[in-house]
């Protein structure tokens, strides 16, 4: 069975959206990476034997080669060209991941005999230690929202939930009222790939949520979404970032902080206080333990500093 690269790409993107149900952000990234690869292919001369049939709309463009004619060397040239343009290691790795996923999908459906991307190796990533807030800084940030108005009650509640559960900002804004179980101190979170897990709510988070929900009830904002903006609509990722920036200023914290910084702080503080790595992995919703292991380096850095301060011969 043969299929043009253009048709295969569209079928693959449809599969990602409708079957795998990837997020719109992920879908745009995959499409953007393949668009760039197709531009590279069209810029190269293609022999008559290699060229795929083209539609009327594509006749004005350089034809794409047949998928079966693409070899690993061509993919290496593409990645090399991206590197020459100045793309950093993480961007090159993401492009390679997109190509692997696309060609593996074509192989699974019999469009090609084998994927040309299987043997390729990306640049070794330089793992950066995640930024996090110290415990006293988190306390100052959580105390920053005003308890005197509805917006402050909402801001305190969302900050408490972020730090109490270690959830991603996308998971936070997706929480609905019926996802909460305050009696048991649990909240249902929908993570990457629509995987669900339970987040833990500490006493401060539960109290903040109760105050916020009481405020919503008074204002008759009985919406499905938990966190709402001033128009009564579901809060967005960007709005949460603005809330954190505003609270940082109010708390006088100079360090940059994003919703993910609170997630990093959550994991780091748990490990410092003796939580095991597997537990932190489950709470963060990481599919692989390798994604969680970076926090052991952060924790060891903290332990080393404490050792230097406390040991008489350090």
C-alpha positions, 0 to 999 in steps of 0.5 A: 500500500502506498500513500503520499507523505502529505496524505500520511501526515494529515492522517497521522495528525487526525489520529493524534487528535481523534484517537490519542487525543493529544493536547492542542499544544502538542498537536501544533508542535508535531505539525510545526515540526513536520512542516519544517521537515517537508520544507527541507524535502521540497528544497532538495532536488527530487528525481522522477523515480523518487517523486510522489504523485501530486495533487492539483493544489501541490503542482506549483510546489517542488514535489515531495519524495516517496516515503519509501525513498527516505533514508536515515542519512536524509533525516541526519541532513535535516537535523544537521541543518536545524543545528546550523540554524542555531536550534538548541538541543531540546528543540532538535530532540523534539524534532527527532521525536516527531519524526520517529513518531510519524514514521513509526505510525507509517510503518505500523500501517504498512505504508513503509517497510521500516522507519528511517528514524529508528536508528537515529540518536539525538543530542545528549540532553543537558539536564537543568536542575529545576528552580524551586522555592524554599519552604519559607518562600512558599509560605510567603507566597501562599499568604500573599493573596488578600483574604478580604475579597473574592479574587484573593480567596480564589488566588489563595485556593489555587496556590494552595492546590498547586503546592498541595498536589504538585499538579501541572497548571493544565491539570489545575484549570481543568478541575471541576467542582465534582472532582473535589472530595474535601472530606477525604482530602482528595482531588481528581486530576486529569494528566497527560494523555487523559490519565487520571490520578488522585491529588492530596489536599492538605488542611490549609488547601481544604480550608482555602477551598472551603472559603473560596467555594463559600464565596462562589455560592454567595455570588451564585457562581455555581459553575462546573469549573472550580476556578473561575475568572471575574466573568464567571468563565474557567480560568486559563493557564495564562491567568494562573501565571498572572496570579502567581506574578502578582502574588510574588510582587506582593510577597516581595519574592525576587525569584522567578516563579511559574506554576511549574516552579511550585510543582518542583518545590512540591517534589523537592520538599517531599524528598527533603522530608524523607518521601521515597522517589516512587511515592513522589513519582505517583504524586507527580503523575510521571509515567517514568521514574527517570522523570522524577530522578532529577529531584534527587539531585536537587535534594542532594544539593540541599543536603550537601549545604546542610552538611557543610553548615553542620559538620565540624570537619566539612 
